[in-house]
Amino acid sequence: KDARLNANGNSTFKVTAPKAGTYQGVLIFQSRHPDTLNAPAHVVHSNGGTELEGTIYLPNGVLDVNSNSTANLPADYTLIIARRMVLKSNGVLQVGSNYSGNTPTPPLVAGFSTAPAARLVR
């Protein structure tokens, strides 16, 4: 319940979700269990280059992105479901919406529109 992603520095961070199996299309998964409400934030602080292709599912979690470069430029799609997202610095977080690319979407979100969209829900 306390595991977290922590990518810092000028490293290149490139990850792609599995293309088959139970977690097909799921890049990062956190349980919905109430115990995860106090889990540490998942952190991506990298100026070197970032590519996150797949679905980031953090229903009780925090995704903290801090970069002075364009993060996620080459990814076909990145679907982010998070309780809270923190964007810092002068960088750009590009979220692609090519759901018909090489990485399949998880079955629960396979019906999402291919039109670029963002929805903030409180």
C-alpha positions as CSV (number, residue, x, y, z in Angstrom):
1,K,0.0,0.0,0.0
2,D,3.0,2.4,0.5
3,A,4.8,1.6,-2.8
4,R,5.3,4.5,-5.1
5,L,7.0,5.6,-8.3
6,N,9.9,8.0,-7.8
7,A,11.8,9.1,-10.9
8,N,14.1,12.1,-10.3
9,G,17.0,13.9,-11.9
10,N,18.1,14.2,-15.5
11,S,17.4,10.6,-16.3
12,T,15.4,9.3,-19.2
13,F,12.3,7.5,-18.0
14,K,10.5,5.5,-20.6
15,V,7.8,2.9,-19.8
16,T,5.1,1.2,-21.8
17,A,2.2,-0.8,-20.4
18,P,1.9,-4.5,-21.1
19,K,0.2,-5.4,-24.4
20,A,-1.5,-8.5,-23.1
21,G,-2.6,-10.2,-19.9
22,T,-4.4,-9.1,-16.7
23,Y,-2.9,-5.6,-16.7
24,Q,-3.0,-5.0,-20.5
25,G,-2.7,-1.3,-21.1
26,V,-2.1,-0.5,-17.4
27,L,1.1,1.4,-16.7
28,I,0.7,2.2,-13.0
29,F,-2.0,0.7,-10.8
30,Q,-3.0,1.6,-7.3
31,S,-5.8,0.0,-5.3
32,R,-9.0,1.8,-4.5
33,H,-8.8,0.5,-0.9
34,P,-9.2,3.4,1.7
35,D,-5.7,2.6,3.1
36,T,-4.1,4.0,0.0
37,L,-5.5,7.5,0.7
38,N,-2.4,8.3,2.7
39,A,0.2,6.6,0.4
40,P,3.1,8.8,-0.8
41,A,2.8,10.6,-4.1
42,H,4.0,9.1,-7.4
43,V,6.7,11.4,-8.5
44,V,8.1,12.2,-12.0
45,H,10.7,14.9,-11.7
46,S,12.9,14.6,-14.7
47,N,14.4,17.0,-17.2
48,G,16.0,14.3,-19.3
49,G,13.0,12.9,-21.1
50,T,9.9,11.0,-20.1
51,E,7.6,8.7,-22.0
52,L,4.6,7.1,-20.2
53,E,2.5,5.1,-22.5
54,G,-0.6,3.4,-21.1
55,T,-3.1,4.0,-18.3
56,I,-2.0,5.5,-15.0
57,Y,-4.7,4.4,-12.5
58,L,-4.4,6.2,-9.1
59,P,-7.9,6.6,-7.8
60,N,-6.8,7.5,-4.3
61,G,-3.3,8.7,-5.3
62,V,-1.3,11.8,-6.3
63,L,0.7,12.1,-9.5
64,D,3.4,14.8,-9.1
65,V,5.0,15.9,-12.4
66,N,7.8,18.5,-12.3
67,S,9.9,19.0,-15.4
68,N,11.6,21.8,-17.4
69,S,11.3,19.9,-20.6
70,T,8.4,18.5,-22.7
71,A,7.4,15.3,-20.9
72,N,5.7,12.4,-22.6
73,L,6.2,13.7,-26.2
74,P,6.5,10.4,-28.1
75,A,3.8,8.4,-26.2
76,D,0.8,7.3,-28.4
77,Y,-1.6,7.7,-25.4
78,T,-1.5,8.4,-21.7
79,L,-4.7,8.1,-19.8
80,I,-4.5,9.5,-16.2
81,I,-7.0,8.6,-13.6
82,A,-5.9,10.2,-10.3
83,R,-7.4,11.7,-7.1
84,R,-5.0,14.6,-7.5
85,M,-2.4,15.7,-10.0
86,V,0.3,18.3,-9.3
87,L,2.0,20.0,-12.2
88,K,5.0,22.2,-11.5
89,S,7.8,24.1,-13.2
90,N,8.1,25.4,-16.8
91,G,7.7,22.1,-18.6
92,V,4.9,20.7,-20.7
93,L,3.1,17.5,-20.0
94,Q,1.8,16.2,-23.4
95,V,-1.0,13.6,-23.1
96,G,-1.6,11.8,-26.4
97,S,-4.9,10.3,-27.4
98,N,-4.0,7.8,-30.1
99,Y,-5.9,4.8,-28.6
100,S,-5.4,2.7,-31.7
101,G,-1.6,2.8,-31.4
102,N,0.7,-0.1,-30.3
103,T,-0.3,-0.2,-26.7
104,P,-3.9,-1.4,-26.1
105,T,-6.2,0.3,-23.7
106,P,-7.4,-1.7,-20.6
107,P,-10.8,-3.3,-21.2
108,L,-12.5,-0.9,-18.7
109,V,-11.5,2.2,-20.8
110,A,-11.5,0.6,-24.3
111,G,-14.7,2.5,-25.2
112,F,-13.2,5.9,-24.7
113,S,-13.4,8.4,-27.5
114,T,-10.4,8.9,-29.7
115,A,-11.0,12.7,-29.6
116,P,-8.5,14.5,-27.4
117,A,-10.2,15.5,-24.1
118,A,-9.6,16.3,-20.5
119,R,-12.1,16.1,-17.7
120,L,-11.5,17.4,-14.2
121,V,-13.9,16.0,-11.6
122,R,-14.2,17.1,-8.1
